[in-house]
Amino acid sequence: MWVADGWEDYRLLDCGQGEKLERWGPYTLVRPDPQAIWRTPRRDPAWRTPDARYARSSSGGGQWSKSRLPERWTVTYKDLTFNVKPMNFKHTGLFPEQAANWEVLGELIRGAGRPISVLNLFAYTGGASVACAAAGAKVCHVDAAKGMVAWAKENAKSSGLEDAPIRYIVDDCAKFVEREIRRGHVYDGVIMDPPSYGRGPSGEVWKLEEDLWPFVELVAQVLSDRPLFFFLNSYTTGLAPSVLTYILESLITPRHGGRSQSDELGLRVEATGLVLPCGATGRWTAE
């Protein structure tokens, strides 16, 4: 498992009974987590007095109770600063386990010895975009949600990267890639964080299990002649990490060589020393 253990502003204090207790900077949050099926004694008093708790509704969805929480605040990961806030569907705008990928991406870009261009698809609030730009890459950040792209710009500014070469695109990812192919634009690195399920701008349905293979096949066409990496994230329950290796080995390695590996991403739980699984990543690298 690839564990994001470089955090100071984020801590996973405890988890169990379908919830996790976290500290985001100065604030403690309780959020649902379907992986935490075990029981925990909940000895930490913050379980009883968090600054905010997201509770699911029996009729679907849920809501925050957040009487002691500001509208937004910042957390820092090494030299990167991110704006976080409680959102619908329990999210905060940042997935801290992705720091395990940020570290590897930064090492690859800094060690390349040449200019690197990166395409970040389904780029959300720009954690990976900011990490790549901080390492010296030129980044194209693409997401269909205008609000998420604006948030990514705020994260870049908070990290001192407002003048970094990041191109922000509000668009459907597939349609953007199709246009890039027609334009002949290529990238040395690709990062993809596709949803498990969604709908396109014209109502078309996206299901990861059905659409991931043809989408990776499409995106592979914008890789340069000397690609550096292709990272593929998945938060789809039931999809084994090795599926991501199979896709990358089938579509990327035959043309570009290199190697692929995949594993779960995780966060260490302070109460037990064990690791909470938090999705998966497949990594193809040229080396």
C-alpha positions in Angstrom: 0.0 0.0 0.0 1.2 3.6 -0.8 0.7 5.6 2.4 0.6 9.4 2.5 2.6 9.8 5.7 4.2 13.3 5.0 1.3 15.3 6.5 1.5 17.6 9.5 -1.7 19.7 9.0 -3.8 16.6 8.4 -4.1 13.7 10.8 -6.4 10.6 10.8 -7.0 10.2 14.5 -9.3 7.2 14.5 -11.8 5.3 12.5 -14.5 2.7 12.9 -18.2 1.9 12.7 -18.4 3.6 9.3 -16.9 6.9 10.3 -13.4 8.5 10.6 -12.2 11.2 13.0 -9.8 13.6 11.3 -7.9 16.8 12.2 -7.7 19.3 9.4 -5.4 22.0 10.7 -7.0 23.2 13.9 -10.4 21.6 13.3 -11.6 18.1 14.0 -14.2 16.5 11.6 -16.2 13.3 11.7 -17.1 12.0 8.3 -18.6 8.7 7.0 -16.2 6.1 5.5 -17.6 2.9 4.1 -14.3 1.1 4.4 -14.1 1.5 8.3 -16.4 -1.5 9.0 -14.6 -2.5 12.3 -15.5 -1.4 15.8 -13.4 1.0 17.7 -13.5 2.0 21.4 -13.5 5.7 20.5 -11.3 6.7 23.4 -10.5 10.1 21.8 -12.8 12.7 23.3 -12.9 14.5 19.9 -15.3 11.8 18.8 -17.9 13.4 21.1 -17.1 17.0 20.5 -15.9 17.5 16.9 -15.9 20.9 15.3 -18.1 19.4 12.6 -19.8 16.1 11.8 -21.4 14.9 8.5 -24.3 12.7 9.2 -26.0 10.7 6.4 -29.8 10.8 6.1 -31.9 7.6 6.0 -33.6 9.1 2.9 -30.3 9.7 1.1 -27.7 12.4 1.2 -26.8 14.0 4.5 -25.8 17.2 6.1 -23.1 18.9 8.2 -23.4 20.1 11.7 -20.7 22.7 11.9 -21.4 25.3 14.6 -17.7 25.8 15.4 -16.3 25.6 11.8 -15.4 28.6 9.6 -16.7 28.7 6.0 -13.2 27.8 4.8 -9.6 27.6 6.0 -6.2 26.4 4.7 -4.0 23.3 5.3 -0.4 22.9 4.3 1.4 19.9 2.9 5.1 20.7 2.9 5.4 23.7 0.5 1.9 23.5 -0.8 -1.2 25.2 0.7 -4.8 24.2 0.0 -8.1 25.8 0.8 -10.6 23.4 2.3 -14.3 23.7 3.3 -17.1 21.4 4.1 -19.0 20.5 0.9 -22.0 18.4 0.0 -21.6 14.6 0.1 -19.1 14.8 3.0 -16.1 16.2 1.0 -13.7 19.0 2.0 -12.2 19.7 -1.5 -9.0 17.7 -0.8 -8.1 14.0 -0.7 -5.1 13.8 1.6 -4.2 10.2 0.6 -3.3 11.7 -2.9 -0.2 13.2 -1.3 1.4 9.8 -1.9 1.1 10.5 -5.6 2.1 14.1 -5.3 5.5 13.0 -3.9 6.1 10.6 -6.8 5.0 13.1 -9.5 7.3 15.7 -8.1 10.3 13.4 -8.1 9.6 12.3 -11.7 9.3 15.9 -12.9 12.3 17.2 -11.1 14.4 14.2 -12.2 13.4 14.4 -15.9 16.1 16.9 -16.8 13.9 18.4 -19.5 10.7 20.5 -19.7 7.6 18.4 -18.8 4.0 19.1 -19.8 1.2 17.5 -17.8 -2.4 16.9 -18.6 -4.6 16.6 -15.5 -8.1 15.3 -16.3 -11.1 15.3 -13.9 -8.7 17.6 -12.0 -11.1 18.7 -9.3 -9.5 21.3 -7.0 -6.1 20.9 -8.4 -4.0 19.0 -5.8 -2.0 17.2 -8.4 -1.9 20.3 -10.7 -0.4 22.4 -7.9 2.1 19.6 -7.0 3.3 19.2 -10.6 3.6 23.0 -11.1 5.6 23.3 -7.9 8.0 20.7 -9.3 8.5 22.8 -12.5 6.0 21.3 -14.9 3.7 23.1 -17.4 0.2 21.9 -16.5 -3.2 21.8 -18.3 -5.9 21.4 -15.7 -9.3 20.2 -17.0 -12.6 19.8 -15.2 -16.2 20.1 -16.2 -17.2 22.0 -13.0 -16.5 25.7 -13.2 -16.5 26.0 -9.4 -13.8 23.3 -9.0 -11.6 25.0 -11.6 -11.9 28.4 -9.7 -11.0 26.5 -6.5 -7.9 25.1 -8.2 -6.8 28.6 -9.1 -7.2 29.6 -5.4 -5.1 26.7 -4.4 -2.4 27.6 -6.8 -2.4 31.2 -5.5 -2.3 30.1 -1.9 0.8 27.9 -2.8 2.5 30.9 -4.4 2.0 29.5 -7.9 -0.5 32.1 -9.3 2.1 32.9 -12.1 3.0 29.2 -12.7 2.3 27.9 -16.3 -1.1 26.3 -15.4 -3.8 26.4 -18.1 -7.3 26.1 -16.6 -10.0 24.5 -18.8 -13.7 24.1 -18.0 -14.8 21.4 -20.3 -15.9 17.8 -20.7 -12.7 15.8 -20.5 -13.4 13.5 -23.4 -14.4 16.3 -25.7 -11.3 18.3 -24.7 -9.0 15.3 -25.4 -10.6 14.8 -28.8 -9.9 18.4 -29.7 -6.3 18.1 -28.5 -5.8 15.0 -30.8 -7.1 17.0 -33.8 -4.8 19.9 -32.9 -1.8 17.6 -32.5 -1.1 18.7 -29.0 0.8 16.2 -26.8 1.8 15.8 -23.2 4.7 14.1 -21.3 2.5 13.1 -18.4 -1.2 12.4 -17.8 -3.1 12.2 -14.5 -6.7 10.9 -14.5 -9.1 10.8 -11.6 -12.4 9.8 -13.3 -15.6 9.4 -11.3 -17.2 6.0 -10.7 -20.5 7.3 -12.2 -21.5 10.5 -13.8 -23.4 12.3 -16.6 -21.9 14.2 -19.5 -23.0 17.7 -20.7 -25.6 16.1 -23.0 -26.9 13.7 -20.4 -24.7 10.8 -21.5 -24.0 8.3 -18.8 -20.4 7.5 -17.6 -19.8 4.2 -15.8 -16.2 3.6 -14.9 -16.3 -0.2 -15.4 -17.6 0.3 -19.0 -16.0 3.5 -20.1 -12.5 3.5 -18.5 -10.8 1.3 -21.1 -12.0 3.3 -24.2 -11.2 6.6 -22.4 -7.6 5.6 -21.5 -7.3 4.4 -25.1 -8.4 7.8 -26.3 -6.1 9.7 -23.9 -3.1 7.6 -24.8 -3.2 9.4 -28.2 -2.1 12.7 -26.6 1.1 11.2 -25.1 4.3 12.6 -26.5 7.0 10.5 -28.1 8.9 10.5 -24.8 6.2 10.3 -22.1 7.3 10.3 -18.5 4.2 9.0 -16.6 0.5 8.1 -16.8 -1.3 8.0 -13.4 -4.8 6.5 -13.2 -6.8 6.9 -10.0 -9.9 4.9 -8.9 -12.3 5.3 -6.0 -14.7 2.7 -7.4 -15.5 0.1 -4.7 -14.9 -3.4 -5.9 -12.4 -2.5 -8.7 -9.1 -4.2 -7.8 -5.9 -2.0 -8.1 -4.5 -4.7 -10.5 -7.2 -3.8 -13.0 -5.4 -0.4 -13.4 -2.1 -2.2 -14.0 -3.8 -4.4 -16.7 -5.2 -1.4 -18.5 -1.9 0.5 -18.4 0.2 -2.5 -19.4 -2.2 -3.2 -22.3 -2.5 0.4 -23.7 0.7 2.3 -22.7 3.5 -0.2 -22.2 3.4 -1.8 -25.7 4.0 1.5 -27.4 6.2 3.3 -24.9 7.9 0.6 -22.9 8.4 1.4 -19.2 6.5 -0.4 -16.4 3.2 -0.2 -14.6 2.3 -0.9 -11.0 -0.8 -0.3 -8.9 -1.7 -0.4 -5.2 -4.2 1.0 -2.7 -3.7 4.4 -1.3 -3.9 4.7 2.4 -3.7 6.9 5.5 -2.2 5.8 8.8 -4.6 5.8 11.8 -3.0 7.3 14.9 -5.2 5.4 17.3 -4.1 2.0 16.0 -1.0 2.4 13.8 -2.9 0.6 11.1 -3.7 2.0 7.6 -7.2 2.9 6.3 -7.5 2.1 2.5 -8.6 5.1 0.5 -8.9 4.2 -3.2 -6.3 3.0 -5.6 -3.8 4.3 -8.2 -2.2 2.7 -11.2 1.2 4.3 -12.2 2.9 3.8 -15.5 6.4 5.3 -15.7 9.0 5.4 -18.4 11.8 4.2 -16.1 
